[in-house]
Amino acid sequence: CFHRQPDWQAVTDPRSAGLSYGHNVEFAWLMIRAEEVLGQQPDWPHFYAHLEHALQHGYDHERGGLYHRGTGNEPASDQNKIWWVEAEMMAALTDALRHEENAVQRKALEQLVHFVNEYQTDKRTGIWLDTVTADGKPKSAGLAHSWKANYHDVRALVKFIEAFSKR
């Protein structure tokens, strides 16, 4: 299903106490951005290793959305969907598709956007709910707290709009 043979060794190092899919995909797109700003050749294979690992082991291909945590190459052990994890996956998929079209990644992004709009967004305010279950039931419906900064979702939405809006 992927166009590359991913190198997951960098992603699944056994010294890891568990994978945070959101942190991994956030690292991947931030790495590409830093390399571009520094005038270096972007390491797209490393980026795709992180993204494809998250899609393979931490993504909900039925309903859309990225799960919170997992271990190695096993299925996700924590299937909650947290607002910032969804935002970082949106940012990473947006960058992936800006770089190169891919049907699996395009479908994942479309599913993720649908899931967030349908289940993880407060209908009254438009603010993303903190945490929902895998099937979209609110688990922590907080719209704000000391760790819930809006830069994750706003940054992802700005990247998405810049990449896909018709100009």
Solvent accessible surface area in square Angstrom, and as a share of the most:
residue,aa,sasa,rsa
1,C,125,0.75
2,F,40,0.17
3,H,90,0.40
4,R,67,0.24
5,Q,171,0.76
6,P,36,0.23
7,D,90,0.47
8,W,49,0.17
9,Q,148,0.66
10,A,60,0.47
11,V,8,0.04
12,T,27,0.16
13,D,43,0.22
14,P,129,0.81
15,R,210,0.77
16,S,49,0.32
17,A,112,0.87
18,G,16,0.15
19,L,8,0.04
20,S,12,0.08
21,Y,1,0.00
22,G,0,0.00
23,H,102,0.46
24,N,26,0.13
25,V,0,0.00
26,E,25,0.11
27,F,92,0.38
28,A,0,0.00
29,W,11,0.04
30,L,73,0.36
31,M,28,0.13
32,I,4,0.02
33,R,130,0.48
34,A,49,0.38
35,E,25,0.11
36,E,84,0.38
37,V,94,0.54
38,L,124,0.62
39,G,69,0.66
40,Q,103,0.46
41,Q,155,0.69
42,P,27,0.17
43,D,55,0.28
44,W,34,0.12
45,P,91,0.57
46,H,57,0.26
47,F,0,0.00
48,Y,2,0.01
49,A,6,0.04
50,H,13,0.06
51,L,0,0.00
52,E,0,0.00
53,H,1,0.00
54,A,1,0.01
55,L,0,0.00
56,Q,93,0.41
57,H,27,0.12
58,G,0,0.00
59,Y,12,0.05
60,D,6,0.03
61,H,94,0.42
62,E,142,0.64
63,R,81,0.30
64,G,0,0.00
65,G,0,0.00
66,L,0,0.00
67,Y,20,0.08
68,H,36,0.16
69,R,80,0.29
70,G,1,0.01
71,T,82,0.48
72,G,21,0.20
73,N,79,0.41
74,E,105,0.47
75,P,100,0.63
76,A,11,0.09
77,S,91,0.59
78,D,40,0.21
79,Q,81,0.36
80,N,30,0.15
81,K,0,0.00
82,I,24,0.12
83,W,11,0.04
84,W,33,0.11
85,V,0,0.00
86,E,0,0.00
87,A,0,0.00
88,E,1,0.00
89,M,0,0.00
90,M,4,0.02
91,A,1,0.00
92,A,0,0.00
93,L,0,0.00
94,T,0,0.00
95,D,17,0.09
96,A,0,0.00
97,L,12,0.06
98,R,140,0.51
99,H,78,0.35
100,E,66,0.29
101,E,107,0.48
102,N,16,0.08
103,A,83,0.65
104,V,41,0.23
105,Q,0,0.00
106,R,75,0.27
107,K,121,0.51
108,A,2,0.01
109,L,6,0.03
110,E,106,0.47
111,Q,32,0.14
112,L,0,0.00
113,V,36,0.21
114,H,105,0.47
115,F,0,0.00
116,V,2,0.01
117,N,89,0.46
118,E,83,0.37
119,Y,90,0.34
120,Q,0,0.00
121,T,23,0.13
122,D,32,0.17
123,K,143,0.61
124,R,202,0.74
125,T,57,0.33
126,G,43,0.41
127,I,74,0.38
128,W,13,0.05
129,L,16,0.08
130,D,13,0.07
131,T,13,0.08
132,V,0,0.00
133,T,42,0.25
134,A,17,0.13
135,D,61,0.32
136,G,6,0.06
137,K,126,0.54
138,P,84,0.53
139,K,125,0.53
140,S,47,0.30
141,A,57,0.44
142,G,29,0.28
143,L,54,0.27
144,A,81,0.63
145,H,88,0.39
146,S,112,0.72
147,W,212,0.75
148,K,21,0.09
149,A,41,0.31
150,N,104,0.53
151,Y,115,0.44
152,H,20,0.09
153,D,13,0.06
154,V,76,0.44
155,R,66,0.24
156,A,1,0.00
157,L,68,0.34
158,V,72,0.41
159,K,28,0.12
160,F,55,0.23
161,I,103,0.52
162,E,93,0.42
163,A,30,0.23
164,F,57,0.24
165,S,50,0.32
166,K,193,0.82
167,R,223,0.81
